[in-house]
């Protein structure tokens, strides 16, 4: 009796294994058929493939819809890229000609004014023109290479020097509104591409000046942490709504509150691309006293780029 039970159990196990193997082969055949139809849909186009009236037809129909949606997204993305390239082309064309004239006239003035306060102001105009020229040249590259246009080479740099150069780049704009920079910097070092990081922080400072009232101040300081050096820019301007603090990093995004002010909505996008490319990050907070606090965290250690 026990022998019969053992044989019966073995037969049941064997039967289950055979059923499992058969089911596995059938499922493999189904999957292979679906893969073949999917390959044909990709090669010939979703509309060129015929399906049987079965379950695989339902699956393939959904795959066909996915392909159609993917194609529409691809077409939309291409249109957006074309629009971006066209916009960049228009911007550079409109800016480069007057910028070239400014640089030419500044050079002529520098030859006549060698000393005094006027010479200092002319030098600041010259530096601002060179910075804008640098930015425009990089912007032209962006129409062809998007993020790849930002070629970063982080090196050990003083965060305080970055702050100084970034504030200097916006000094003339601040003077026109009688805005004072209050700087509190340390001697801490960070790993950053100096030229690009100055560009990033200058963009933050530029926004602070642009959206601050006249006769106000902008506080810029550095704070050392274990892994990062923080550059904090605090203004007392119009502020940024909480629901828009993530959106402002989008390329060409502009809030309805500032539509009447000049700008393309590129600044904070570039800030994030540059800083994240160096292994840092950017945060935006509300200033409890009214206004905005932008925090730029720069890595204190070398990171791989690209």
C-alpha positions as CSV (number, residue, x, y, z in Angstrom):
1,X,0.0,0.0,0.0
2,X,2.8,2.4,0.9
3,X,4.6,1.6,-2.3
4,X,1.5,2.4,-4.3
5,X,1.1,5.7,-2.6
6,X,4.7,6.6,-3.2
7,X,4.4,5.7,-6.9
8,X,1.2,7.7,-7.2
9,X,2.9,10.7,-5.6
10,X,5.8,10.4,-7.9
11,X,3.5,10.2,-10.9
12,X,1.6,13.3,-9.7
13,X,4.9,15.2,-9.4
14,X,6.0,14.1,-12.8
15,X,2.7,15.1,-14.3
16,X,2.9,18.5,-12.7
17,X,6.5,19.0,-14.1
18,X,5.3,18.0,-17.6
19,X,2.4,20.4,-17.4
20,X,4.7,23.1,-16.2
21,X,7.2,22.5,-19.0
22,X,4.3,22.5,-21.6
23,X,2.9,25.7,-20.2
24,X,6.4,27.3,-20.3
25,X,6.9,26.3,-23.9
26,X,3.5,27.7,-24.8
27,X,4.2,31.0,-23.0
28,X,7.6,31.3,-24.8
29,X,5.8,30.8,-28.1
30,X,3.3,33.5,-27.2
31,X,6.1,35.9,-26.2
32,X,8.1,35.1,-29.3
33,X,5.0,35.9,-31.4
34,X,4.4,39.2,-29.6
35,X,8.1,40.1,-30.0
36,X,7.9,39.3,-33.8
37,X,4.8,41.5,-34.2
38,X,6.4,44.3,-32.2
39,X,9.5,44.1,-34.3
40,X,7.4,44.3,-37.5
41,X,5.4,47.2,-36.1
42,X,8.7,49.1,-35.3
43,X,10.2,48.3,-38.7
44,X,7.1,48.7,-41.0
45,X,5.0,51.0,-38.9
46,X,2.2,50.3,-36.5
47,X,-0.5,50.5,-39.2
48,X,1.1,47.9,-41.5
49,X,0.8,44.9,-39.1
50,X,-2.3,42.7,-39.1
51,X,-3.4,40.9,-35.9
52,X,-5.4,37.8,-35.2
53,X,-8.7,37.9,-33.3
54,X,-7.1,36.6,-30.1
55,X,-5.6,37.8,-26.8
56,X,-2.3,38.6,-28.5
57,X,-4.2,40.9,-30.8
58,X,-5.4,42.9,-27.8
59,X,-1.9,43.1,-26.5
60,X,-0.5,44.1,-29.8
61,X,-3.2,46.8,-30.2
62,X,-2.1,48.4,-27.0
63,X,1.5,48.2,-28.1
64,X,0.5,49.9,-31.4
65,X,-1.1,52.7,-29.3
66,X,2.1,53.1,-27.3
67,X,4.1,53.4,-30.5
68,X,1.7,56.1,-31.8
69,X,1.9,58.0,-28.6
70,X,5.7,57.7,-28.6
71,X,5.7,59.0,-32.2
72,X,3.6,62.0,-31.2
73,X,5.8,62.8,-28.3
74,X,8.9,62.6,-30.5
75,X,7.3,64.9,-33.0
76,X,6.4,67.4,-30.3
77,X,9.9,67.3,-28.8
78,X,11.4,68.0,-32.2
79,X,9.1,71.0,-32.7
80,X,10.1,72.3,-29.3
81,X,13.8,71.9,-30.1
82,X,13.2,73.8,-33.4
83,X,11.4,76.5,-31.5
84,X,14.3,76.8,-29.0
85,X,16.9,77.0,-31.8
86,X,14.8,79.6,-33.6
87,X,14.4,81.7,-30.4
88,X,18.1,81.4,-29.6
89,X,19.0,82.5,-33.1
90,X,16.7,85.6,-32.8
91,X,18.1,86.5,-29.4
92,X,21.7,86.3,-30.5
93,X,21.0,88.2,-33.7
94,X,19.3,91.0,-31.8
95,X,22.0,91.2,-29.1
96,X,25.3,90.7,-30.9
97,X,25.2,93.8,-33.1
98,X,24.6,96.4,-30.3
99,X,27.0,94.4,-28.0
100,X,29.7,94.7,-30.6
101,X,29.2,98.4,-30.9
102,X,29.3,98.8,-27.1
103,X,32.6,96.9,-26.9
104,X,34.0,99.1,-29.7
105,X,33.0,102.4,-28.2
106,X,34.2,101.2,-24.7
107,X,37.6,100.5,-26.2
108,X,37.7,104.0,-27.7
109,X,36.8,105.5,-24.4
110,X,39.4,103.5,-22.6
111,X,42.1,105.0,-24.9
112,X,41.0,108.5,-24.0
113,X,40.2,108.1,-20.2
114,X,43.3,106.5,-18.5
115,X,42.7,107.7,-14.9
116,X,40.0,108.8,-12.6
117,X,36.5,107.7,-11.7
118,X,35.3,107.8,-15.3
119,X,38.1,105.3,-16.3
120,X,36.9,102.9,-13.5
121,X,33.3,103.1,-14.8
122,X,34.5,102.4,-18.3
123,X,36.4,99.4,-17.1
124,X,33.3,98.0,-15.4
125,X,31.3,98.5,-18.7
126,X,34.1,96.7,-20.5
127,X,34.0,93.8,-18.1
128,X,30.2,93.5,-18.3
129,X,30.4,93.6,-22.1
130,X,33.0,90.8,-22.1
131,X,30.8,88.7,-19.8
132,X,27.8,89.3,-22.0
133,X,29.8,88.4,-25.1
134,X,30.9,85.2,-23.4
135,X,27.4,84.3,-22.5
136,X,26.1,85.0,-26.0
137,X,28.7,82.8,-27.6
138,X,27.8,80.0,-25.2
139,X,24.1,80.5,-26.0
140,X,24.8,80.1,-29.7
141,X,26.4,76.8,-28.9
142,X,23.4,75.7,-26.9
143,X,21.2,75.8,-30.1
144,X,23.3,72.8,-31.3
145,X,24.3,71.0,-28.1
146,X,21.8,72.0,-25.4
147,X,23.3,70.8,-22.0
148,X,26.5,69.7,-23.7
149,X,27.4,73.3,-24.4
150,X,28.4,73.7,-20.7
151,X,31.9,72.3,-20.6
152,X,32.9,72.4,-17.0
153,X,36.4,72.0,-15.6
154,X,36.1,72.3,-11.8
155,X,39.2,73.3,-9.9
156,X,39.9,74.3,-6.3
157,X,38.6,77.9,-6.0
158,X,37.8,80.4,-3.3
159,X,34.1,80.7,-2.9
160,X,34.6,84.3,-1.7
161,X,36.3,85.2,-5.0
162,X,33.3,83.9,-6.9
163,X,31.0,86.0,-4.8
164,X,33.2,89.1,-5.4
165,X,33.2,88.7,-9.1
166,X,29.5,87.9,-9.3
167,X,28.6,91.0,-7.3
168,X,31.0,93.1,-9.4
169,X,29.3,92.0,-12.6
170,X,26.0,93.4,-11.3
171,X,27.4,96.5,-9.5
172,X,26.3,98.9,-12.2
173,X,22.7,97.6,-12.2
174,X,22.6,97.9,-8.4
175,X,24.0,101.4,-8.5
176,X,21.2,102.6,-10.8
177,X,18.6,101.4,-8.2
178,X,20.7,102.5,-5.2
179,X,20.9,98.9,-4.0
180,X,23.8,98.0,-1.6
181,X,25.5,94.7,-1.5
182,X,26.2,93.5,2.0
183,X,28.9,90.7,1.7
184,X,30.0,88.3,4.4
185,X,32.4,85.8,2.9
186,X,34.9,83.3,4.3
187,X,38.1,81.9,2.9
188,X,36.7,78.5,2.3
189,X,37.6,76.6,-0.9
190,X,35.3,74.7,-3.2
191,X,35.7,72.7,-6.4
192,X,34.1,74.8,-9.2
193,X,34.7,75.9,-12.8
194,X,35.4,79.5,-11.8
195,X,34.2,81.2,-15.0
196,X,30.9,79.3,-15.2
197,X,30.2,79.4,-11.5
198,X,30.7,83.2,-11.5
199,X,28.2,83.2,-14.4
200,X,25.8,81.1,-12.3
201,X,26.0,83.2,-9.1
202,X,25.9,86.4,-11.1
203,X,22.6,85.2,-12.6
204,X,21.3,84.8,-9.1
205,X,22.5,88.2,-8.0
206,X,21.1,89.7,-11.2
207,X,17.6,88.4,-10.4
208,X,18.0,89.8,-6.9
209,X,18.8,93.2,-8.2
210,X,16.0,93.1,-10.9
211,X,13.3,92.1,-8.5
212,X,14.3,94.3,-5.5
213,X,13.0,97.7,-4.8
214,X,15.1,100.8,-5.0
215,X,17.1,101.9,-1.9
216,X,17.3,98.3,-0.6
217,X,20.1,95.8,0.1
218,X,21.1,92.4,-1.0
219,X,22.9,90.2,1.4
220,X,25.5,87.7,0.0
221,X,27.4,85.4,2.2
222,X,29.3,82.1,2.3
223,X,28.7,79.4,4.9
224,X,31.0,76.3,5.1
225,X,29.6,72.8,5.7
226,X,31.3,69.5,5.8
227,X,30.8,68.6,2.2
228,X,29.7,71.9,0.6
229,X,30.3,75.6,0.7
230,X,27.0,77.5,0.6
231,X,26.7,80.8,-1.3
232,X,23.5,82.5,-0.1
233,X,21.9,85.4,-1.8
234,X,19.1,87.1,0.1
235,X,17.0,89.9,-1.3
236,X,14.0,91.9,0.0
237,X,12.1,92.1,-3.2
238,X,8.8,90.7,-4.6
239,X,9.6,87.1,-3.7
240,X,8.7,83.8,-5.5
241,X,5.4,82.0,-4.9
242,X,5.9,78.6,-3.2
243,X,4.2,76.8,-6.1
244,X,6.6,78.4,-8.6
245,X,9.9,77.7,-6.7
246,X,10.5,74.5,-8.7
247,X,9.1,75.8,-12.0
248,X,11.5,78.8,-12.1
249,X,14.4,76.4,-12.9
250,X,12.7,75.4,-16.2
251,X,14.1,76.7,-19.4
252,X,12.3,79.9,-20.6
253,X,9.9,79.8,-17.7
254,X,8.7,83.2,-16.6
255,X,6.2,83.9,-13.8
256,X,3.1,86.0,-14.6
257,X,4.2,88.4,-11.9
258,X,7.3,89.4,-13.9
259,X,6.1,89.2,-17.5
260,X,6.5,93.0,-17.9
261,X,10.1,93.0,-16.8
262,X,12.9,92.2,-19.3
263,X,14.3,88.7,-19.4
264,X,14.2,85.4,-21.3
265,X,13.7,82.9,-18.4
266,X,17.1,81.3,-19.0
267,X,19.0,82.5,-15.9
268,X,18.0,80.0,-13.3
269,X,17.9,77.2,-15.8
270,X,21.6,77.8,-16.5
271,X,22.3,78.2,-12.7
272,X,21.0,74.7,-12.0
273,X,22.7,73.1,-15.0
274,X,26.1,74.6,-14.1
275,X,25.9,73.9,-10.3
276,X,24.5,70.4,-10.7
277,X,27.2,69.7,-13.3
278,X,29.8,70.5,-10.6
279,X,28.2,68.2,-8.1
280,X,26.3,70.9,-6.2
281,X,22.7,71.9,-6.0
282,X,20.4,75.0,-5.7
283,X,17.6,75.7,-3.3
284,X,15.1,78.6,-3.2
285,X,13.5,79.7,0.1
286,X,11.2,82.4,1.3
287,X,12.9,85.3,3.1
288,X,10.9,85.7,6.3
289,X,11.4,89.5,6.1
290,X,10.0,89.5,2.6
291,X,11.8,88.5,-0.6
292,X,13.8,85.5,-1.7
293,X,16.7,83.5,-0.5
294,X,18.6,81.5,-3.1
295,X,21.1,79.0,-1.8
296,X,23.9,77.7,-4.1
297,X,25.7,74.7,-2.6
298,X,29.2,74.1,-4.1
299,X,31.0,70.8,-3.5
300,X,34.2,70.9,-1.4
301,X,35.5,67.8,-3.1
302,X,36.3,66.9,-6.7
303,X,33.5,65.2,-8.6
304,X,33.6,63.5,-12.0
305,X,32.1,65.7,-14.7
306,X,30.3,64.6,-17.9
